[in-house]
């Protein structure tokens, strides 16, 4: 998959204050559509971060869906676009990032790449960083990825003020969501950490939906699809995004509600994983789901998640309308 920017991990850590946009110059190697921007964050502090595609005139072309990063975490964070921007081959752009609190990044110093930053911006309402000055001389660990047909089917990013324990009493936790267009499920991404030393594999399973969407949504029937395994011993004690790929394709029907649940049969009351959720001000159209001898719904909470797919193309000789809804 094509990228533009620097995909290596820089040796120098740096922090940037809230409401400042860092801008890193890149040249598009080919014409195409940008699916996401990835930034390597360091353990400067926890912050909500947005990524930006900015043109050579320092006008914002596109702003990503925000992601919350956590203290003491060094990781690549991927920022998706609800409406993906296009770039033109040979044209210079800036890949930008800004947090509502201190934002950590890494770079290799002295490479001759002159980055910029705008010290008078606003995270809540970003403006074009036309007064940006020099940030650092160095190659920042940030890059954009061209689309490969993937798009964001549904997602929720809210106040991750709570975590749901996956323990014997509640060994399955999930969410209901909407599929607008016929889509082949590719992966589901969840924000997870662990307590003590869990073992065994966790899976995410896709189910059909029953109940009133957003009020009493729960799974029904056997799983429609099961993800590849996540070895829970590899989960960290700091919250990170984990991707559950579906190696066996499953086509989700247009204009249909579905549910998913993460399931960990080998959990215990002392060794378990936890899933990020919003328990204070959830706004997703679906609702939180859990298993307690039977499936149950909680319409005052939403799980933090991304469902990723590719548009389904009907076999030759058949017609199926698709609305791609790219991210």
VEXZADO-52799 format. One record per residue (C-alpha): residue in one letter; x negated, y negated, z. Coordinates in nm, 2 decimals. Layout:
<atoms>
[atom 'A', [X, Y, Z]]
...
</atoms>
This chain:
<atoms>
[atom 'X', [0.00, 0.00, 0.00]]
[atom 'X', [-0.14, -0.34, -0.10]]
[atom 'X', [-0.24, -0.60, 0.16]]
[atom 'X', [-0.39, -0.95, 0.17]]
[atom 'X', [-0.59, -1.07, 0.46]]
[atom 'X', [-0.83, -0.90, 0.70]]
[atom 'X', [-0.74, -0.55, 0.82]]
[atom 'X', [-1.04, -0.50, 1.05]]
[atom 'X', [-1.06, -0.57, 1.42]]
[atom 'X', [-1.27, -0.88, 1.50]]
[atom 'X', [-1.53, -0.87, 1.78]]
[atom 'X', [-1.45, -1.21, 1.94]]
[atom 'X', [-1.14, -1.27, 2.15]]
[atom 'X', [-0.97, -1.61, 2.15]]
[atom 'X', [-0.65, -1.75, 2.31]]
[atom 'X', [-0.42, -2.02, 2.17]]
[atom 'X', [-0.18, -2.23, 2.38]]
[atom 'X', [0.20, -2.22, 2.34]]
[atom 'X', [0.37, -2.41, 2.05]]
[atom 'X', [0.06, -2.41, 1.83]]
[atom 'X', [0.05, -2.25, 1.49]]
[atom 'X', [-0.27, -2.07, 1.39]]
[atom 'X', [-0.32, -2.06, 1.01]]
[atom 'X', [-0.55, -1.82, 0.83]]
[atom 'X', [-0.62, -1.87, 0.45]]
[atom 'X', [-0.57, -1.57, 0.21]]
[atom 'X', [-0.55, -1.53, -0.16]]
[atom 'X', [-0.28, -1.31, -0.31]]
[atom 'X', [-0.44, -1.02, -0.50]]
[atom 'X', [-0.13, -0.96, -0.70]]
[atom 'X', [0.23, -1.09, -0.75]]
[atom 'X', [0.48, -0.92, -0.52]]
[atom 'X', [0.70, -0.93, -0.22]]
[atom 'X', [0.57, -0.95, 0.14]]
[atom 'X', [0.73, -0.70, 0.38]]
[atom 'X', [0.55, -0.79, 0.70]]
[atom 'X', [0.25, -0.96, 0.86]]
[atom 'X', [0.03, -0.78, 1.11]]
[atom 'X', [-0.17, -0.96, 1.38]]
[atom 'X', [-0.42, -0.80, 1.62]]
[atom 'X', [-0.33, -0.95, 1.96]]
[atom 'X', [-0.55, -0.93, 2.27]]
[atom 'X', [-0.46, -0.95, 2.64]]
[atom 'X', [-0.45, -1.32, 2.67]]
[atom 'X', [-0.09, -1.32, 2.81]]
[atom 'X', [0.26, -1.19, 2.73]]
[atom 'X', [0.44, -1.40, 2.47]]
[atom 'X', [0.72, -1.41, 2.22]]
[atom 'X', [0.54, -1.45, 1.89]]
[atom 'X', [0.65, -1.54, 1.53]]
[atom 'X', [0.45, -1.49, 1.22]]
[atom 'X', [0.47, -1.72, 0.92]]
[atom 'X', [0.38, -1.73, 0.55]]
[atom 'X', [0.27, -2.09, 0.47]]
[atom 'X', [0.18, -2.23, 0.12]]
[atom 'X', [-0.13, -2.42, 0.03]]
[atom 'X', [0.06, -2.75, 0.09]]
[atom 'X', [0.12, -2.63, 0.45]]
[atom 'X', [0.49, -2.58, 0.41]]
[atom 'X', [0.65, -2.28, 0.58]]
[atom 'X', [0.77, -2.03, 0.32]]
[atom 'X', [0.91, -1.77, 0.56]]
[atom 'X', [0.93, -1.71, 0.93]]
[atom 'X', [0.93, -1.35, 1.07]]
[atom 'X', [1.16, -1.19, 1.33]]
[atom 'X', [1.00, -1.25, 1.67]]
[atom 'X', [0.82, -0.98, 1.87]]
[atom 'X', [0.73, -0.98, 2.24]]
[atom 'X', [0.38, -0.88, 2.33]]
[atom 'X', [0.28, -0.77, 2.68]]
[atom 'X', [0.00, -0.86, 2.92]]
[atom 'X', [-0.32, -0.65, 2.90]]
[atom 'X', [-0.24, -0.51, 2.56]]
[atom 'X', [-0.47, -0.50, 2.26]]
[atom 'X', [-0.29, -0.38, 1.95]]
[atom 'X', [-0.18, -0.45, 1.60]]
[atom 'X', [0.17, -0.61, 1.61]]
[atom 'X', [0.38, -0.60, 1.29]]
[atom 'X', [0.62, -0.89, 1.22]]
[atom 'X', [0.90, -0.82, 0.98]]
[atom 'X', [1.10, -1.06, 0.76]]
[atom 'X', [1.48, -1.05, 0.74]]
[atom 'X', [1.44, -1.21, 0.39]]
[atom 'X', [1.10, -1.12, 0.25]]
[atom 'X', [0.90, -1.39, 0.07]]
[atom 'X', [0.73, -1.36, -0.27]]
[atom 'X', [0.37, -1.44, -0.35]]
[atom 'X', [0.19, -1.51, -0.68]]
[atom 'X', [-0.13, -1.35, -0.78]]
[atom 'X', [-0.44, -1.57, -0.74]]
[atom 'X', [-0.25, -1.82, -0.52]]
[atom 'X', [-0.38, -1.94, -0.18]]
[atom 'X', [-0.15, -1.90, 0.12]]
[atom 'X', [-0.19, -1.91, 0.50]]
[atom 'X', [-0.08, -1.64, 0.73]]
[atom 'X', [0.03, -1.81, 1.05]]
[atom 'X', [0.13, -1.71, 1.41]]
[atom 'X', [0.27, -1.90, 1.71]]
[atom 'X', [0.38, -1.80, 2.06]]
[atom 'X', [0.61, -1.95, 2.32]]
[atom 'X', [0.33, -1.88, 2.57]]
[atom 'X', [-0.04, -1.83, 2.53]]
[atom 'X', [-0.12, -1.61, 2.23]]
[atom 'X', [-0.44, -1.39, 2.20]]
[atom 'X', [-0.60, -1.30, 1.87]]
[atom 'X', [-0.94, -1.17, 1.76]]
[atom 'X', [-1.18, -1.27, 1.48]]
[atom 'X', [-1.54, -1.22, 1.34]]
[atom 'X', [-1.72, -1.55, 1.38]]
[atom 'X', [-1.93, -1.74, 1.13]]
[atom 'X', [-1.80, -1.58, 0.81]]
[atom 'X', [-1.73, -1.91, 0.64]]
[atom 'X', [-1.35, -1.87, 0.65]]
[atom 'X', [-1.21, -2.20, 0.78]]
[atom 'X', [-0.88, -2.15, 0.97]]
[atom 'X', [-0.65, -2.42, 1.08]]
[atom 'X', [-0.41, -2.49, 1.36]]
[atom 'X', [-0.13, -2.73, 1.44]]
[atom 'X', [-0.12, -2.85, 1.80]]
[atom 'X', [0.21, -3.04, 1.78]]
[atom 'X', [0.46, -2.77, 1.68]]
[atom 'X', [0.75, -2.60, 1.85]]
[atom 'X', [0.81, -2.23, 1.88]]
[atom 'X', [1.19, -2.26, 1.90]]
[atom 'X', [1.22, -2.48, 1.60]]
[atom 'X', [0.90, -2.45, 1.38]]
[atom 'X', [0.81, -2.73, 1.15]]
[atom 'X', [0.57, -2.75, 0.86]]
[atom 'X', [0.22, -2.77, 1.00]]
[atom 'X', [0.11, -3.05, 0.77]]
[atom 'X', [-0.11, -3.22, 1.04]]
[atom 'X', [-0.31, -2.90, 1.11]]
[atom 'X', [-0.68, -2.94, 1.19]]
[atom 'X', [-0.97, -2.69, 1.20]]
[atom 'X', [-0.93, -2.39, 1.43]]
[atom 'X', [-1.23, -2.16, 1.40]]
[atom 'X', [-1.49, -2.05, 1.14]]
[atom 'X', [-1.43, -1.68, 1.11]]
[atom 'X', [-1.22, -1.40, 0.97]]
[atom 'X', [-0.91, -1.36, 1.19]]
[atom 'X', [-0.76, -1.01, 1.22]]
[atom 'X', [-0.43, -1.08, 1.04]]
[atom 'X', [-0.30, -0.94, 0.71]]
[atom 'X', [0.02, -0.92, 0.50]]
[atom 'X', [0.16, -0.60, 0.35]]
[atom 'X', [0.34, -0.59, 0.02]]
[atom 'X', [0.67, -0.41, 0.01]]
[atom 'X', [0.69, -0.05, -0.09]]
[atom 'X', [1.07, -0.05, -0.10]]
[atom 'X', [1.12, -0.03, 0.27]]
[atom 'X', [1.37, -0.26, 0.43]]
[atom 'X', [1.51, -0.33, 0.77]]
[atom 'X', [1.84, -0.14, 0.80]]
[atom 'X', [1.93, -0.27, 1.15]]
[atom 'X', [1.74, -0.40, 1.45]]
[atom 'X', [1.76, -0.57, 1.79]]
[atom 'X', [1.51, -0.79, 1.95]]
[atom 'X', [1.63, -0.96, 2.27]]
[atom 'X', [1.54, -1.02, 2.63]]
[atom 'X', [1.34, -0.71, 2.72]]
[atom 'X', [1.41, -0.77, 3.08]]
[atom 'X', [1.48, -0.40, 3.17]]
[atom 'X', [1.36, -0.05, 3.09]]
[atom 'X', [1.56, 0.27, 3.08]]
[atom 'X', [1.38, 0.57, 3.23]]
[atom 'X', [1.40, 0.90, 3.03]]
[atom 'X', [1.43, 1.14, 3.33]]
[atom 'X', [1.61, 1.47, 3.38]]
[atom 'X', [1.94, 1.30, 3.48]]
[atom 'X', [1.92, 1.07, 3.18]]
[atom 'X', [1.69, 1.26, 2.93]]
[atom 'X', [1.85, 1.10, 2.63]]
[atom 'X', [1.88, 0.72, 2.56]]
[atom 'X', [1.99, 0.55, 2.25]]
[atom 'X', [2.19, 0.29, 2.06]]
[atom 'X', [2.46, 0.26, 1.79]]
[atom 'X', [2.39, 0.07, 1.47]]
[atom 'X', [2.52, -0.02, 1.13]]
[atom 'X', [2.42, 0.09, 0.78]]
[atom 'X', [2.53, -0.15, 0.52]]
[atom 'X', [2.40, 0.02, 0.20]]
[atom 'X', [2.32, 0.38, 0.11]]
[atom 'X', [1.98, 0.43, 0.26]]
[atom 'X', [1.72, 0.70, 0.31]]
[atom 'X', [1.61, 0.69, 0.67]]
[atom 'X', [1.23, 0.65, 0.70]]
[atom 'X', [1.16, 0.57, 1.06]]
[atom 'X', [1.29, 0.43, 1.39]]
[atom 'X', [1.07, 0.22, 1.61]]
[atom 'X', [1.11, 0.18, 1.98]]
[atom 'X', [0.93, -0.02, 2.26]]
[atom 'X', [0.79, 0.24, 2.51]]
[atom 'X', [0.56, 0.28, 2.80]]
[atom 'X', [0.51, 0.56, 3.06]]
[atom 'X', [0.50, 0.62, 3.43]]
[atom 'X', [0.23, 0.86, 3.56]]
[atom 'X', [0.15, 1.15, 3.33]]
[atom 'X', [0.44, 1.28, 3.12]]
[atom 'X', [0.37, 1.57, 2.89]]
[atom 'X', [0.55, 1.74, 2.60]]
[atom 'X', [0.70, 1.59, 2.29]]
[atom 'X', [0.97, 1.33, 2.25]]
[atom 'X', [1.19, 1.30, 1.94]]
[atom 'X', [1.44, 1.05, 1.80]]
[atom 'X', [1.75, 1.21, 1.66]]
[atom 'X', [2.01, 1.06, 1.44]]
[atom 'X', [2.38, 1.13, 1.51]]
[atom 'X', [2.72, 1.06, 1.36]]
[atom 'X', [2.92, 0.79, 1.55]]
[atom 'X', [3.25, 0.82, 1.74]]
[atom 'X', [3.43, 0.57, 1.96]]
[atom 'X', [3.48, 0.19, 1.92]]
[atom 'X', [3.16, 0.03, 1.78]]
[atom 'X', [3.00, -0.20, 2.03]]
[atom 'X', [3.23, -0.09, 2.31]]
[atom 'X', [3.23, 0.29, 2.34]]
[atom 'X', [3.00, 0.41, 2.07]]
[atom 'X', [2.85, 0.76, 2.14]]
[atom 'X', [2.70, 1.04, 1.93]]
[atom 'X', [2.92, 1.32, 1.80]]
[atom 'X', [2.83, 1.67, 1.67]]
[atom 'X', [2.48, 1.81, 1.61]]
[atom 'X', [2.19, 1.59, 1.51]]
[atom 'X', [2.19, 1.48, 1.15]]
[atom 'X', [1.81, 1.43, 1.14]]
[atom 'X', [1.52, 1.47, 1.38]]
[atom 'X', [1.20, 1.27, 1.38]]
[atom 'X', [0.85, 1.40, 1.39]]
[atom 'X', [0.72, 1.45, 1.75]]
[atom 'X', [0.56, 1.19, 1.97]]
[atom 'X', [0.32, 1.35, 2.22]]
[atom 'X', [0.42, 1.16, 2.54]]
[atom 'X', [0.07, 1.21, 2.69]]
[atom 'X', [-0.06, 0.96, 2.44]]
[atom 'X', [0.19, 0.69, 2.54]]
[atom 'X', [0.02, 0.40, 2.73]]
[atom 'X', [0.12, 0.24, 3.06]]
[atom 'X', [0.16, -0.09, 2.87]]
[atom 'X', [0.46, -0.13, 2.65]]
[atom 'X', [0.39, -0.07, 2.28]]
[atom 'X', [0.59, -0.02, 1.96]]
[atom 'X', [0.60, 0.35, 1.86]]
[atom 'X', [0.71, 0.47, 1.52]]
[atom 'X', [0.92, 0.79, 1.48]]
[atom 'X', [0.89, 0.90, 1.12]]
[atom 'X', [1.15, 1.12, 0.96]]
[atom 'X', [0.95, 1.35, 0.73]]
[atom 'X', [1.27, 1.53, 0.62]]
[atom 'X', [1.47, 1.27, 0.42]]
[atom 'X', [1.83, 1.20, 0.53]]
[atom 'X', [2.06, 0.97, 0.33]]
[atom 'X', [2.28, 0.75, 0.55]]
[atom 'X', [2.61, 0.64, 0.39]]
[atom 'X', [2.70, 0.28, 0.31]]
[atom 'X', [2.93, 0.09, 0.54]]
[atom 'X', [2.89, 0.35, 0.82]]
[atom 'X', [2.81, 0.34, 1.19]]
[atom 'X', [2.55, 0.58, 1.33]]
[atom 'X', [2.38, 0.64, 1.66]]
[atom 'X', [2.03, 0.75, 1.76]]
[atom 'X', [1.88, 0.87, 2.08]]
[atom 'X', [1.52, 0.94, 2.20]]
[atom 'X', [1.51, 1.28, 2.38]]
[atom 'X', [1.24, 1.42, 2.60]]
[atom 'X', [1.32, 1.76, 2.73]]
[atom 'X', [0.99, 1.79, 2.93]]
[atom 'X', [1.04, 1.48, 3.14]]
[atom 'X', [1.04, 1.49, 3.52]]
[atom 'X', [1.15, 1.25, 3.80]]
[atom 'X', [0.79, 1.14, 3.85]]
[atom 'X', [0.64, 1.17, 3.50]]
[atom 'X', [0.84, 1.01, 3.23]]
[atom 'X', [0.86, 0.75, 2.95]]
[atom 'X', [1.06, 0.43, 2.96]]
[atom 'X', [1.24, 0.24, 2.68]]
[atom 'X', [1.28, -0.13, 2.66]]
[atom 'X', [1.63, -0.27, 2.66]]
[atom 'X', [1.82, -0.60, 2.71]]
[atom 'X', [2.04, -0.58, 3.02]]
[atom 'X', [2.10, -0.95, 3.07]]
[atom 'X', [2.22, -1.11, 2.75]]
[atom 'X', [2.26, -0.84, 2.47]]
[atom 'X', [2.39, -0.96, 2.14]]
[atom 'X', [2.36, -0.66, 1.90]]
[atom 'X', [2.69, -0.55, 1.76]]
[atom 'X', [2.65, -0.19, 1.88]]
[atom 'X', [2.60, -0.06, 2.24]]
[atom 'X', [2.35, 0.13, 2.45]]
[atom 'X', [2.40, 0.51, 2.49]]
[atom 'X', [2.28, 0.76, 2.74]]
[atom 'X', [2.33, 1.13, 2.83]]
[atom 'X', [2.47, 1.22, 3.18]]
[atom 'X', [2.60, 1.57, 3.14]]
[atom 'X', [2.78, 1.42, 2.84]]
[atom 'X', [2.73, 1.12, 2.61]]
[atom 'X', [2.83, 0.79, 2.76]]
[atom 'X', [2.83, 0.43, 2.65]]
[atom 'X', [2.72, 0.10, 2.82]]
[atom 'X', [2.84, -0.21, 2.64]]
[atom 'X', [2.65, -0.45, 2.86]]
[atom 'X', [2.31, -0.34, 2.73]]
[atom 'X', [2.13, -0.30, 2.40]]
[atom 'X', [1.81, -0.11, 2.32]]
[atom 'X', [1.52, -0.29, 2.15]]
[atom 'X', [1.48, -0.11, 1.81]]
[atom 'X', [1.41, -0.12, 1.44]]
[atom 'X', [1.57, 0.12, 1.19]]
[atom 'X', [1.37, 0.13, 0.86]]
[atom 'X', [1.48, 0.29, 0.54]]
[atom 'X', [1.45, 0.28, 0.16]]
[atom 'X', [1.74, 0.22, -0.08]]
[atom 'X', [1.90, 0.55, -0.19]]
[atom 'X', [1.90, 0.59, -0.57]]
[atom 'X', [2.18, 0.83, -0.69]]
[atom 'X', [2.07, 1.11, -0.92]]
[atom 'X', [2.08, 1.04, -1.29]]
[atom 'X', [2.43, 1.05, -1.43]]
[atom 'X', [2.59, 0.92, -1.11]]
[atom 'X', [2.65, 0.56, -1.01]]
[atom 'X', [2.60, 0.42, -0.66]]
[atom 'X', [2.59, 0.05, -0.58]]
[atom 'X', [2.32, -0.06, -0.33]]
[atom 'X', [2.27, -0.39, -0.15]]
[atom 'X', [1.90, -0.37, -0.06]]
[atom 'X', [1.90, -0.63, 0.22]]
[atom 'X', [1.52, -0.64, 0.22]]
[atom 'X', [1.33, -0.73, 0.54]]
</atoms>
